[in-house]
Amino acid sequence: ARAHTNADSEVLHNPLTMLAGLGELSSIGEVVLNLFLGPRFKTAVITTNMPMAVDQPIDFDPKIFVVNAGNAPVSVPPERYPSATR
């Protein structure tokens, strides 16, 4: 097994983030993270040849969130974000 961080990595984190269901590709080609992860979320990847169980990614659909937020193309006011337990 090998750990990959943003500073020292042999793999691309963005495609793996999307495959893990933690984000989706935006219309400008950037990864939009699940809203409940927060803006300070950082990825770390562990590669291994050990067999692992695979589950389904969570579909949080950021496009529907923007539609529900009033189609704010530039920014969404903080009061429009879904409330989460902190």
N, C-alpha and C positions, 0 to 999 in steps of 0.2 A: 504494500500500500504506500501511496505517496500523497502528501498534502500539498495543495496548490492554493496560494493566497493571491491577492491582487498584486502584490509586490514581486512574487516569485512563482510563476506559473508556466506550465507547459501545455495548458489547455485554454480555450476561449471560454470565459465565464458566461457571456450573454446567451449563447445558444443553450448551454446547460441550464441556465436559470429558467429559460422558457420551457425546456423539456421537463424540468422538475415541477412545472406548474406554478412557479413563483412570480412569473411575469409574462407579459404578452408583447408582441411587436407593435409599436405605435405607427401612425401614418407617416412619421418622419424617419423611421428606421431605428429608433431607440427602443430599449426595453422599458415598458411601463410596469413597475412593480405592483403587486397586490397592495391595495390601499391600507391594509392592516399591518403591513410590514414596516411602514414608516420610511422617511427620507434618509435615515442614517443606516439603513440595512446594507451590510457588506457581505459579499459571497466568499466562501471558502469551499474548495472542491477536494474530495478525496477519491483518487482513482485506485481501483483494486481489481484483481481477477477473481475475487471471492464471489460465489453466486449470491444474489440478493433478490428478494421479492419485489415485484413492481406493482405499484398502485396507479390510480388515475390522477392526472393533475386537476387542480381546482379551477373551474372556469369562472373567473370573477368579472369578465367582460367590461373593460374600462370604457368602451364606447357607450354602453347603456348608462354607466355612471354619469358621463358627460351630458347625455340627453336628459337624465333626471335632474342634473344640476342646473338646467336652464340653458344648455348649449353654450357655456362659457368657453370661448375659443382661446382666451389668453390665460386666465386664471380662475380658480374657483375659490370663493370666499370660505374661510375656515368653518363658518357655521353650516355650510352645506355638506361637509364631510360626514359620513355616517359615524355615529358615536360608538366608541369602543371602550372596553374596560381597560383602565390604565393602571 
